[in-house]
Amino acid sequence: MLFITFHGGKPGKHPLRNNVHAFDKDGKLLSHAILEDKDELILDELRGIYRHGKYLYVVVANRTQNSILCYEGSQTSHRFVSKFASQETTDGILHPFDLTFDDAGYCYVSSQDTNVVTRLKVTEEGRVGKPAPLPAALEKRGQFSAGTFIASSRGSLSPTAKTPVAAPAGLEYSDEGSKKHSVRGVLWTNGTLYVADQPAGRIKVYNREGRYLGQSNPVETPVHMVANGNKLFVSGANEILHAELTRDPGNLKLTPVPGLHVKNAGGMAFSSSGNLYVASRTENKIFKFGPDFKPLPFACDLPDNPEFLLHE
């Protein structure tokens, strides 16, 4: 089963209440709303989606609902459990984008508007995330939002000014032109945190203590990441890139997967059998590829720009 989050944010008097869709392996719609709809929540501008333990976590980037929501359930039915984290409790969470969990009880959240990665201590058996202590790499360097794990190279983006950390250890930021570019995907794998620094055109790598280990070769607009086997996959522009996950994580060598082209590629997910699903944001399509990366049929009808994918 493939879960899909959508961009949302359609113009109008009230925000569009969107939800997570579920499709089978052939692209047949199973449900257009797997999440319980609660009157006090606005399900709009959904981003990252992640299964950890018995809970499903969904990022909401609506300007009034900057939060990570926690759900419990299976298949096409999930009931609301709690608000795992939000800007109300952690001011670094502003326009959140992606999330990932490590094996030591922490969750990492990237936020586009503050351009930081926040680390949360998972409490109450997974229902609540509280700001973790600042890592050793930051605690003596200045003032940061509670829970900051990776800081921005521009401190003025937070609600109250914070200490900037120069690149490459700090995340780069660009507001030149009509669009702003900041941090995107985060992924914990092989005991290491990988961060998509979109304006830098790099995947940056950090250890458990928040120490910068290195970065990939330059690539075009990296956004989403997924690990499969011993490889890291990155979507950027119209290509899917990959690199070996080695014992030297700070020396990533990303190269295009031969013959694999998806226009404005976004979210990705692998099935247990090795099939790869890739979202095209501008074409409103999901493309499916076999373990050999040859195209497979997946005829689904999407109502909006797909953002993140999760295969279960």
C-alpha positions as CSV (number, residue, x, y, z in Angstrom):
1,M,0.0,0.0,0.0
2,L,1.3,3.5,-0.9
3,F,0.4,6.5,1.2
4,I,0.7,10.0,-0.5
5,T,0.6,13.5,1.1
6,F,-0.4,16.5,-1.0
7,H,0.7,20.1,-1.2
8,G,-2.7,21.7,-0.4
9,G,-2.9,25.4,0.3
10,K,-5.4,26.1,-2.4
11,P,-6.7,29.7,-2.4
12,G,-10.0,30.6,-0.9
13,K,-11.7,31.8,2.2
14,H,-10.9,28.7,4.1
15,P,-7.9,26.4,3.7
16,L,-8.4,23.2,1.7
17,R,-8.9,20.3,4.1
18,N,-6.8,17.6,2.5
19,N,-5.7,14.2,3.7
20,V,-3.4,11.3,3.1
21,H,-4.5,9.0,0.1
22,A,-3.8,5.3,-0.1
23,F,-3.3,3.3,-3.3
24,D,-2.7,-0.3,-4.0
25,K,0.3,-1.7,-5.9
26,D,-1.4,-1.1,-9.2
27,G,-2.5,2.5,-8.6
28,K,-6.1,1.8,-7.5
29,L,-7.4,4.3,-5.0
30,L,-8.2,2.6,-1.7
31,S,-8.9,5.7,0.4
32,H,-8.8,9.5,0.0
33,A,-8.7,10.1,3.7
34,I,-6.8,7.6,5.9
35,L,-6.5,10.2,8.8
36,E,-9.3,10.8,11.2
37,D,-10.7,14.3,10.6
38,K,-11.0,16.4,13.8
39,D,-12.7,19.8,13.9
40,E,-9.9,21.4,15.9
41,L,-7.2,20.4,13.3
42,I,-6.6,21.8,9.9
43,L,-5.3,19.1,7.6
44,D,-3.7,21.3,5.0
45,E,-0.3,21.5,3.3
46,L,0.7,18.1,4.5
47,R,4.4,17.2,4.1
48,G,6.5,14.4,5.7
49,I,4.9,11.1,6.7
50,Y,6.7,8.5,8.8
51,R,5.9,5.2,10.5
52,H,7.8,4.7,13.8
53,G,6.8,2.0,16.2
54,K,3.0,1.8,16.4
55,Y,2.3,5.4,15.3
56,L,2.1,7.2,12.1
57,Y,3.4,10.8,12.1
58,V,2.3,13.5,9.6
59,V,3.8,17.0,9.1
60,V,1.4,19.9,8.7
61,A,2.9,23.0,7.2
62,N,-0.2,25.2,7.2
63,R,0.8,28.7,8.5
64,T,-1.6,28.4,11.5
65,Q,-0.9,24.7,12.2
66,N,2.9,24.2,12.1
67,S,3.0,20.8,13.7
68,I,3.6,17.1,13.6
69,L,0.5,15.0,14.3
70,C,0.5,11.5,15.8
71,Y,-2.0,8.9,14.6
72,E,-2.6,5.2,15.5
73,G,-4.1,2.6,13.2
74,S,-3.4,0.5,10.1
75,Q,-4.3,0.1,6.5
76,T,-6.7,3.0,5.6
77,S,-7.9,3.9,9.1
78,H,-5.9,6.0,11.6
79,R,-7.3,7.8,14.6
80,F,-5.8,11.0,16.0
81,V,-3.7,10.4,19.1
82,S,-1.9,13.7,19.9
83,K,-0.1,16.7,18.6
84,F,3.5,15.4,18.8
85,A,5.2,18.8,18.4
86,S,4.4,22.2,17.1
87,Q,5.6,25.8,16.9
88,E,3.7,26.5,20.1
89,T,6.1,24.4,22.1
90,T,9.2,24.7,19.9
91,D,9.7,28.0,18.0
92,G,12.2,26.5,15.6
93,I,9.3,24.5,14.0
94,L,8.1,26.9,11.4
95,H,6.9,25.6,8.0
96,P,8.1,22.1,8.8
97,F,9.0,19.9,5.9
98,D,10.3,16.4,6.8
99,L,11.0,14.2,9.9
100,T,13.0,11.2,10.7
101,F,13.7,9.1,13.8
102,D,16.9,7.6,15.1
103,D,17.4,4.4,17.2
104,A,18.1,6.3,20.5
105,G,14.7,7.9,21.1
106,Y,15.0,11.1,19.1
107,C,13.1,12.7,16.2
108,Y,14.6,15.2,13.8
109,V,12.4,17.8,12.0
110,S,13.5,20.2,9.2
111,S,11.8,23.6,9.0
112,Q,11.9,25.7,5.9
113,D,11.2,29.1,7.3
114,T,13.7,29.0,10.2
115,N,16.1,26.8,8.1
116,V,17.1,24.6,11.0
117,V,16.8,20.9,12.0
118,T,15.2,20.5,15.4
119,R,15.9,17.5,17.6
120,L,13.0,16.2,19.8
121,K,13.2,13.7,22.6
122,V,10.4,11.2,22.1
123,T,8.3,10.9,25.3
124,E,5.0,9.4,26.5
125,E,5.6,6.2,24.6
126,G,5.9,8.1,21.3
127,R,3.0,10.5,21.6
128,V,5.0,13.7,22.4
129,G,8.2,15.2,21.3
130,K,10.0,17.6,23.6
131,P,13.0,19.8,22.6
132,A,16.2,17.9,23.3
133,P,19.2,19.6,24.8
134,L,21.5,21.5,22.4
135,P,24.2,19.2,21.0
136,A,27.8,19.8,22.1
137,A,28.6,21.2,18.7
138,L,26.2,24.2,19.4
139,E,25.8,24.7,23.2
140,K,28.8,27.0,23.6
141,R,28.4,28.9,20.3
142,G,25.6,31.3,21.1
143,Q,21.8,31.5,21.3
144,F,19.6,29.0,19.5
145,S,15.9,27.9,19.5
146,A,15.2,25.1,21.9
147,G,16.0,21.7,20.4
148,T,18.1,23.1,17.6
149,F,20.4,20.3,16.3
150,I,21.6,21.8,13.0
151,A,21.6,25.6,12.8
152,S,21.1,28.1,10.0
153,S,23.8,30.2,8.5
154,R,21.3,33.1,8.8
155,G,20.1,33.6,12.3
156,S,17.6,36.3,11.5
157,L,15.0,33.8,10.2
158,S,13.8,32.6,13.6
159,P,11.0,34.5,15.4
160,T,13.7,36.0,17.6
161,A,17.2,36.3,16.2
162,K,19.6,33.4,16.8
163,T,23.3,32.9,16.4
164,P,24.2,32.1,12.8
165,V,26.6,29.2,12.1
166,A,28.7,29.6,9.1
167,A,28.4,27.1,6.2
168,P,29.2,24.3,5.6
169,A,28.3,23.3,9.1
170,G,25.4,25.7,9.1
171,L,22.6,25.3,6.6
172,E,22.7,27.8,3.7
173,Y,19.7,30.0,2.8
174,S,18.7,31.9,-0.3
175,D,15.9,34.4,-0.9
176,E,17.2,35.8,-4.2
177,G,14.5,35.9,-6.9
178,S,10.9,35.0,-6.4
179,K,11.4,31.8,-4.3
180,K,13.1,31.1,-1.0
181,H,15.4,28.1,-0.7
182,S,16.2,26.4,2.5
183,V,16.6,23.0,4.2
184,R,14.5,20.2,2.9
185,G,14.7,16.4,3.5
186,V,16.2,14.7,6.6
187,L,17.1,11.0,7.0
188,W,18.6,9.0,9.8
189,T,20.3,5.9,8.5
190,N,23.5,3.9,9.4
191,G,23.9,5.9,12.7
192,T,24.1,9.2,10.8
193,L,21.9,12.2,10.0
194,Y,21.7,13.2,6.3
195,V,20.3,16.6,5.5
196,A,19.3,18.1,2.1
197,D,20.7,21.6,2.0
198,Q,18.8,22.7,-1.1
199,P,20.4,26.2,-1.6
200,A,23.9,24.7,-1.2
201,G,23.1,21.9,-3.6
202,R,24.5,19.3,-1.2
203,I,23.6,16.5,1.1
204,K,25.2,17.3,4.5
205,V,26.1,14.7,7.0
206,Y,26.2,14.9,10.9
207,N,26.9,12.5,13.7
208,R,24.9,11.8,16.8
209,E,26.5,14.8,18.6
210,G,25.5,17.2,15.8
211,R,29.1,17.4,14.5
212,Y,29.4,18.2,10.8
213,L,31.1,15.3,9.1
214,G,31.1,16.4,5.5
215,Q,28.9,16.8,2.4
216,S,28.2,15.4,-1.0
217,N,29.4,16.6,-4.3
218,P,27.3,19.5,-5.7
219,V,23.9,18.4,-7.2
220,E,20.9,20.3,-8.5
221,T,18.2,21.2,-6.0
222,P,18.3,18.1,-3.7
223,V,15.0,17.7,-1.8
224,H,13.9,14.2,-0.8
225,M,16.0,11.2,0.4
226,V,15.4,7.6,1.0
227,A,17.7,4.7,1.9
228,N,17.5,1.2,0.4
229,G,20.0,-1.5,1.1
230,N,23.4,0.2,1.3
231,K,22.5,3.1,-0.9
232,L,21.1,6.6,-0.4
233,F,18.7,7.9,-3.1
234,V,18.1,11.6,-3.6
235,S,15.6,13.3,-5.8
236,G,16.7,16.5,-7.5
237,A,15.5,18.4,-10.5
238,N,14.5,15.7,-13.1
239,E,16.9,13.0,-11.9
240,I,17.2,10.4,-9.1
241,L,20.7,10.3,-7.7
242,H,22.3,7.6,-5.6
243,A,25.4,7.0,-3.6
244,E,26.9,4.1,-1.6
245,L,26.5,4.4,2.2
246,T,30.0,3.7,3.3
247,R,32.0,3.9,6.5
248,D,33.0,7.4,5.4
249,P,29.6,9.1,5.4
250,G,31.0,12.6,4.9
251,N,32.4,11.7,1.5
252,L,29.2,11.1,-0.5
253,K,29.5,10.7,-4.2
254,L,26.1,11.1,-5.8
255,T,25.6,10.1,-9.4
256,P,22.4,9.8,-11.5
257,V,20.7,6.4,-11.7
258,P,21.1,5.7,-15.4
259,G,17.9,6.1,-17.5
260,L,15.8,7.2,-14.5
261,H,14.2,10.5,-15.3
262,V,11.1,12.0,-13.6
263,K,10.1,15.6,-14.2
264,N,10.4,17.7,-10.9
265,A,11.0,14.5,-8.9
266,G,9.9,14.7,-5.3
267,G,8.9,12.1,-2.7
268,M,10.2,8.5,-3.1
269,A,9.5,5.1,-1.5
270,F,10.7,1.6,-1.9
271,S,8.6,-1.5,-1.4
272,S,9.8,-4.6,0.3
273,S,10.3,-6.2,-3.1
274,G,12.5,-3.4,-4.3
275,N,10.1,-1.5,-6.4
276,L,10.7,2.3,-6.4
277,Y,7.9,4.9,-6.4
278,V,8.7,8.5,-7.4
279,A,6.3,11.5,-7.2
280,S,6.3,14.1,-9.9
281,R,5.1,17.3,-8.3
282,T,4.3,19.3,-11.4
283,E,2.8,16.4,-13.4
284,N,0.6,15.2,-10.5
285,K,1.8,11.6,-11.1
286,I,3.4,8.7,-9.4
287,F,5.9,6.7,-11.4
288,K,6.8,3.1,-10.5
289,F,10.0,1.3,-11.3
290,G,11.1,-2.3,-10.8
291,P,14.3,-3.3,-8.9
292,D,16.1,-2.9,-12.2
293,F,14.6,0.6,-12.5
294,K,12.6,-0.3,-15.5
295,P,9.2,1.4,-15.7
296,L,6.1,-0.4,-14.4
297,P,2.5,0.6,-14.8
298,F,0.9,2.7,-12.0
299,A,-2.1,4.5,-13.2
300,C,-3.4,6.7,-10.4
301,D,-5.4,9.9,-10.6
302,L,-4.1,12.6,-8.3
303,P,-6.1,15.7,-7.3
304,D,-3.1,17.8,-6.3
305,N,0.7,18.0,-6.3
306,P,2.1,14.9,-4.5
307,E,4.6,15.7,-1.8
308,F,5.8,12.6,0.3
309,L,5.4,8.9,-0.2
310,L,5.3,6.0,2.3
311,H,5.1,2.4,1.3
312,E,3.7,-0.2,3.8
